[in-house]
């Protein structure tokens, strides 16, 4: 290796090396950074070397190992040049076919990277969204150079900036270029780099001056500096040499943390090469100035990110901040004038000098020029290092580069700046990423950590995590930092454990501000940021912990307890009945279910099983317990009579089943046909109690799950309840909306009958706003009214030819056909279509049927239609992808098995009519566009893809809403969607004594939500009638019963698979409404129950399995 003695020789070497490069030569590029090494990239490299040797490809195929490319989650990956074919997560067995294909000038299609959102093949690395949407200048070199080969760096233009600085700019010109570029320090503070250099250049330095590269990188999860040091150490060396030339420094120090062995190894190797070439040492390139760099290994203290603490650590002293002035630029390492910049700042220097300050400043925004590297991690599809121009929005980083949320949960916030940074909520993602904007938002740039958090992240816990980190890393020199961070952590800990009060939140804010204002260094001055920013943007989440004792992210264990129970709107102790089932105590298990849920058999079939979505077995990477299937096993096996409620249940109904009729079909009282109201004794007249005695008459309007639940629980408390139902029988959506193959009618009837006791009067065929009104109910003596009339108004398509927005129902007594659109026969809203069949047996579908929508009602409508005798085919059209369909996955699969065709990424455009009847529909195909505010890709119509579909029947299932006009006429305040505006804690409406719950207040929800609303409303109404506060005191529902855990073989536990619920064959169910799903066998149910991790045990026994004294023990049945 010849030592270079002049700039001319350096320029000649570069020209010679570049002339030897054949741009058409085949190269196999493999990342050998730390992350890819952890993914066994060394084995991939070895396999590639072996294949090239064994197949005589030496000289024909070059193999290059490089530093980190940034897309670490996809490692190990392999890039072929000049094709730029990008292969992600490569396995050893893939290597031969990739190299052979590259040698033959083709790609291995099935191994190429696929877009995580669209599934489309990316044939070129630059087509990969993760890379395509970046602006790479620093990281671009990582994929081009082998960090152990200085020739690679020089070939790619390395040290040209040094040659330019020495030969034409001069020291003053160098500093001026950095000033004009607008470069700000990338270490977090954002101090103008050129100004800092100018200050050092003006300092007298009889003992010398020092440049420091801070590569300590203390932020958890950040590894930008490590990536640059590992992959392109010569860019740091060149930047520091230029800095030394411009400022007159003669000593350079790279302060790097001890935990970066590969970075230290590559850096030392690069320093050795630079010295051998005469780029470091005495009389560099014959220009008369000397400069050398040494490596100092840091001990990993976070506080050493503060410059005076870092200097003390370099000097071998305890790392703690010092009072300023004097500033390091006046008196730094060993008393010499010193400036400190971080790795990324130094890596920018050669780029600025090489392309010129003016060109560099074109990237970014005013006062925030250039690019910034972020470590993008967290709940996001694409994680890794991203380099973006300053001024880009957070939304562009998260959605366009990061690919949006990793799972189904929408993104909640982004945390920037590491432990000293802040959290920015999703609604502020249009904020530009620069030093000033982030500071205004309550965060900081920091070194570049960016943690993406979704709805499963608890912001209180985030603040607590970072405060725990900061209290541990505080050097202790400042009392307010030492004790303030400790006290803030304790307050946050109280909040996460249910001990917090609103005063805690005020004190947290005050403490954070005091610490910020009274501490010496940057650690203390920014220590309050995690608290201040989370309180600023997520105060309601803190208040939810304090007031309601709930952690909606299911993170704070002392508030969550057993996640399956907390996830259930009815607080059902799922863990308990699963444990009892495993022991064969089926009756006891049923009683646990029934104690919480008045509709156990119904929910065993149609519940959306949120308990399973929060099951810890599923959260930890396994398959969640099939809790709903186990509930079905219990309810099918046990006689409901084993449960004895608090009050004796009877059945005294004013609308009795008609003799000889099947099911809930009523001969209503003459009053319902227009007779005088006095013919029916009102609940008010039957009441013998006085106000506040607990026996006042209450009206419940709506006989669905919410109304029946409210009536049931109110009757158990002694109230005389009158239940008004618009249809011919109670049941609401249970009977009108859910088909019999999912919910058998005899089962519903029995469950409803068991809930309507002697204190409940049922009056059917009574419509709110038509037969009864709030004023008439009050006049009849009802002391309270609960409205639970649901949301049955279908949203119109709003297309040419669609008249589904016409009035839904005609006058009382008119034909049910008046419910249908009179303008275009054959077009039906899904709710009317389902009700027509489920309640009246009318088969409205015929011929070729189309269904528009992707929710449960759409799938139900499709499956009902395909069972009707005049139907030839059914096609469901949905504008997004199948993965985004809101319907239950098992229902979608069942529909497909039964012959329903599912067309996704399709939107309706126009309806065609012939002789007043539907004849077809024009559709257009969609592509996935940018992510919307919820993190889902927007469906974007593709012009030119229109197509027509012949259709005889169209069922529109794009959502339902309450009957807003009727509710407004009742004098109720409404929300924008037409639902009743209520206090979510007390169910109170704008009218005194009137409460509302279920879909009429929330919009379309689930059966279990409706049941929970009715149950909770009954408790509130009871408090109202007793003159008590309507707010029910919060209660943390932790497991309080010990049940002996099952003795299960560990290997059996690990290999056991989730029980699969069997269904009757598709061909046997297409033309009938028999129940589709079967019940688990006893053997299957017990085996499934044994898979349970028994999260309850951490609350009911000690580490030795001994029950705690504070809990009860479940007695075994005789």
Steps between C-alpha positions, in 0.01 A plus 500: 500500500665823377481805725342794320704817519281751317148584395597423142592144592169459685311624194695268271433200725128571492496535122694177457268303730187634330640419156540136605132466590282317248143625565355198318688245710284272711532558875325327787464745789430361846453706815734408784380752757423401858129446441553279195777312679247421769284358219789275389620704206845349555355165393352662189839652415673166549239325283549760225879465511469123483264507203717743305809285558334168431340618177798672347350848526809668645568806289151485357303569817637736765393472862489816712420519871384836624374679807139547602254598225237601755216255431605289796170320550539338155850367564692317389451642154684475175527753218611419147675769295455649250146352495423643846285193574423500873453171687388523863528250785718275289559141610811295425311279257399807299856611425582265208185576302538878558861504377423271207204715398708819527775345289241415237358853510170420667335513844353236727148639499368318804791616718489870412376741764124561502333820612363434849184696418414400146684170463646620170845379398773765511743414220742778584628610838393854425141376455488383860289763684738496796786620276304683230356760736832590664761761400824314560836670498687368804345152503534474121871432545439209734376271224788601269807450715664221690591675829830312515614619154614862468513454123122451493452831677741686272339344192161639606643852533641468849767753605419718199355751744826499695696556181269790409532655847879481497559604140244774446295606804749561776409495873284813487320376190423167668339667801309738274362210297371328815340824616331561164371142485280561804603168654384466859647251744330163466561402859175650621573859594495627144770762557630643168812300416671773303465745786651250741794442263554873457519543878762227525702640209521835681619343825872523574640151527861500616450152649287385207130461431281193514216366285271239655264268321226395743407145401365398839135492381324450832135508386331159538422351160718745302783368286557758228855580610591134534379437145720776356808400699456136401418559136694813399756606762707688241224760464548589870875505464485724192254734669721536806811561292319780313379638832852497640630681192232768528529558876871439559447194720778243527332226702187299432312267733219260416311427820313176433314274736661172596190303389578568131775245429452486122494879473821526703666227294413658164590850623841393625566317173400811302722723715791267436440517122468881506832530681668266254379717210623819667151632565564512876817587687764759428503724192182358350524484118800733522278793597688578820231419753489205736207324655433158645202319653481262793212290629373529857253240621216632711341318790146553377376769739209689345603825670821496298295621207535839670822652367670591828424155646637338184820702530548388859448138391764540227737632767441185705283670760146431618260613232302789646415841358695811593394859535528713186674733422772427421355321199682206340595717205698706753618224730427141419696174493811540718432873508529538121239673284262226389193455284276194500283382212325169460562233238230615260621859509855395409369273221325801344822704473649322193161523325480877556855567382473265203171636359518853638310677775239646266409161355487338845267773629247425224401189694284558806348828612621843604711473816471118479702391198613156392373159600451327832532131583239351730484166670141408416381231738189385682150397387559556131532275195844612381758563769858610451711805425345764277668808358258776408520870414438745779146633478339167413185430701470230763210355300723450195761322709252277680268419210701528178831364627394307807198346328253590774399294802644152537171349611132582514534767768529857370807703581457722805821702524866535414769559758802696383821604670555198723439510876529879499256539213125514483200322354313645204142378440379362166279802437818712481679279247491778241759675715827557313807331638751769585659636816264792544169324429578211732598739779170687465317166519672420830757256369855514365687362202751322717746280320220354287301239687142470377278248680159432347227402748153361433184472708656212693754740647417660832622860505517503879723196485715667233555802722574267792749298293699805393486653847637177645783519246575864580500455877749217460719702263496824696850572627352633824691826499182713493260438787193588294599254228597223740189524717265648240535214255463251785183667626351529151562129453326423830198709404476328162533164670207589725291589195576169327408307813167667563620713791511825305277802547441811293735678741772260383467638149525860613804419711663316210464806281639730766794271578590456132515876456708552815755238393513656154565851639750425778746239372848540362521283189291389205394178669323681781376784281320254273414236761147633534424467127356147516262607777409841359437376146292197602294710740459766234370267232374195689361643821175310452697177508655603832154594629366164383760333723420730792122538479385177338790280613534364147795459267348471154831384352501200740854577614471601866462163669361630828209657313454226241508188713408206277485657154223268378270625777588866459451484123145374542244785511307290752803427723449126454762299690606300196813372672282364779250306293781366279681374812179343634430335166846344504412342834167370374297740716262595221208625710727726702650626174151579366415694812812713456393582143137566590586717798653755263303440182121470469539358147762225543377277215460791260848632571645151471406522132517863387727683745796673335722336767722793596626278779680295237656806337658586836589144601860498620568176315415678178683818597819302565510345154277194540137439413249648747274272699173427316303659783174543311505135393553398864206718605290326235602161641391610848168656399407205278580249771349659811132554585450877545286420803813448711533877520272669755490880469448733792124526434243234407430509129156435360324601180208741502473652154221712358591366156491123524599246233212416273369150550629257243761748373869422488740735677443853623188594307257711700131573506547851626264670740222694322667821610773430245237497227367842597275430802486740791825512695313450827423141397850405604602570858823698487795415714446834672151394614627164622777653705429518870829649604599862541782687331836372614373167631652294220168398343432794268373431145763516228449498124747320277452581133653237273492125542848422376791374713555841663133550588441145622817511714397830656147374565632180654740666742254771596236236575745313721533820702123515549400753236184457294625508143302538181693393191379652171597322178425613143495152349265212576738349754797609712850422375604798292806427290532154656193389307480761227861538394685178585409197288380177661802301378710715734245541778224234519159651571396257773813587692426874483141448607595294803768745609268800463219321682729431795577873534152651489367446849181585682600864534545542124205580275568455128301708250572409138416680176562838664721741304682786664405831344184354358311310771683640801706809576713617790233743613231232503722264697559769759127572510433130557701523821830344403773635725779418257531405135776297336520532121657202325340507156820416312635633169301350214512777238723385213737749347423564130751434225441842350542370144306581188194272508520432874198607706577307818491831686122520461279462811556163663149425612145596414207566730398245757313210352643548149660214309858424594591557136476870574830455687671440167607755241196566278716661231729212406378155579772256596713739708480437875685634802652204685302551821167500318605200293602303810192600699270409213626144512588455867172645632254434220649227285500717185759397240584822319812388318487346154727428206847648515546677832756765592584615851693821563693521828751314712351484847309227678164615367636481144627147550178398678296640212713313247466170686125546545459587132687194378257283700191647332343280233491741204865605531755389240816669632615746763797737469621724780676822392737678739706810428802401708694175539362187662741544792328830577145365496341571841302174493621210713764298319318172563180642349681614185650155458162335559342723234766403249450130580128539434561643156504876557747666266697783659626785280735738679646837401179577310270801540149545350459785254148485359184288508318392184123453484264334257124548527534641850706209628871462566685360198863543590777709649809674370811460717856627495809326631707663772868503581642558845608859549652687790401415852206682653487645852418155639808345345315312224591549131236703319325324212566715194289443184701406191366685194441267209420196712122546498294189440131410501337218696154363422302482820142418598529585868728742685535507876666810642689445826722802548391584853201590711402800705228589752172661392627854557185684395281310746751551781537871429122538501502352850707796617824304539841646428673296231851436375598570140427140399144522631566303817380627836754710684553349843738519790697177439533434872140561604303443174312825566355682204416868470157430656474439871404146591568373149793267447625332183737219413596249236521579129264800528770676703821354362410418142521138378696289747491139617253285689720487808537880499123534495459254788764684700329834434168364626658348806688815595205726420285302742749571776506871416120525482477332840735762643299774331171382649658468843636854480863390506791621289471353153872438469575142596822489706779335301615157603813315393386150408797288605468121540401424859433126488775238503452194283764229504689507168498193279804276491594499134814360343719787381564342161128436457431865586744620234375272224127529569305674226189714530177301482332533163125537499349263246220595263250299301616452139430793267292289263274404791434857611458701180122473480400478866535700818622229735771606743833492316750471785521195723586480868841378614515149639577463869850377420565796272360750750710371790815493286435856389443615858834345597677736256402799716800678653292580809590867526278518808752313713732801527222668697376204706808312616864557588802387300477156664139451393358554850168690497515852640308564821305780333335275239235232512553142392266337250338199663492180301157366417392187678 
